[in-house]
Amino acid sequence: MIADTPKAPYYAVIFTSLRTEGDQEYAEAAERMLALAREQPGFLGVESARGEDGLGITVSYWASEAAILAWKHHPEHSEIRERGRSTWYSACHTRVCRVERDYAFKQ
């Protein structure tokens, strides 16, 4: 699903990861993090895809840098992030960007 974001400017957090083998409760944790993120002030939406090779990209959209930092420091998110590093990902990279403009097309 394509996120319905507001008029720019807003922020995007791009999380690129490479999964390890096996689920190891990953799907449940991912669902929980999505539900929790949706409850956070400043959360605007999310888009996510993962290829058969394990490479995944999740882009979450936020109203402000303060909202992003609050999410980063949320205790449950911090705990899951550490589990990701120790169990679910062989590599990951997070990028924080300010969206200055965007373009859309719908049929």
N, C-alpha and C positions, 0 to 999 in steps of 0.2 A: 504494500500500500504506500502511496506517495503521501508524505506529510503535508498537511494544509497549513503552511506557515503564514504569519502576518507580513505586512509590508516591511521591507528592510528599512533600517538595520536591525539585525538580531544576531545571535551567535550559533555556531555549529561546533559540536565536538565530534571529531571523526576518530573512531576506534577501529583499527585494523588489527586482525588477529589471525594466528595460525593454530588450529585446534590440534590437540593430541588425540590419540586413538581412544575410542570408547566414550560412552555418555557420562558415566560417573556422576550422575545427578545434575549434569549441566543444564538440561532442558528445564528442569524444575527451577533451578536458580535463575536462569534467564527470564522465565516467566515472572518470577517474583520481582526481579529487578525492574522489569518493564512496568509492572503494576505499581511498584514503589515510586519509580521515576514520575509516573503520571500524576502522583499525589503531590509532587514537589512544586512549590511556588516558582513560577518562571519557566516551567517545562512547556514546550510548544509542540513537540511531536518527535517522531523517530522513524527512520527507514533502516532496514537491515537485510542483508543477503549473505549467504554462505555457499561457496562452491563445493563440488565433490572432492576437491583437493584439500579441503579444510580451511581455505582462505576465506575470511569473513570481513565484511565492512559494515559497521553500524554507525549511522550519523544521527545524533540527537540534537535537537534544536532548543535553544534557550533564549529567554528575554534579556538576560544580562550576564556579565561575568560573575557577579555576586551569586546568582542562582546556580551557575556551574560550580563554583567553589563550595557552596552549601551542599550540593549533590556529592561532590568529591569527598567531602568530610562527613557525610551521613554515616553513622556507625555500621549499619547493616550493609551498605554499599561498600564501605571500606573492608569489611570482613570478606565479602564475596570477591572483591578485587584481589585480595591476597590469595584466596583459594584458586582464582583463575591463574595467577602466576605460578602457584605450586602444583596445580593439578591439570587444568583444562587447556592451557596454552603453551605452545613451545616458543612462541614469540608474539609480541604485541606492540603496538605503537599508538599513542593518543596525540591528536592534534586539535588545537582550539583555534577557531577562526571567527572573525567578524564578517558577517554577510553584508556587503554593501549594497548589492542589488541582486535581484533574481528575475527569471523569466519563466513563464509557464505556458503550456499548451494542453488543451483538453478537447476531445472530440465530443 
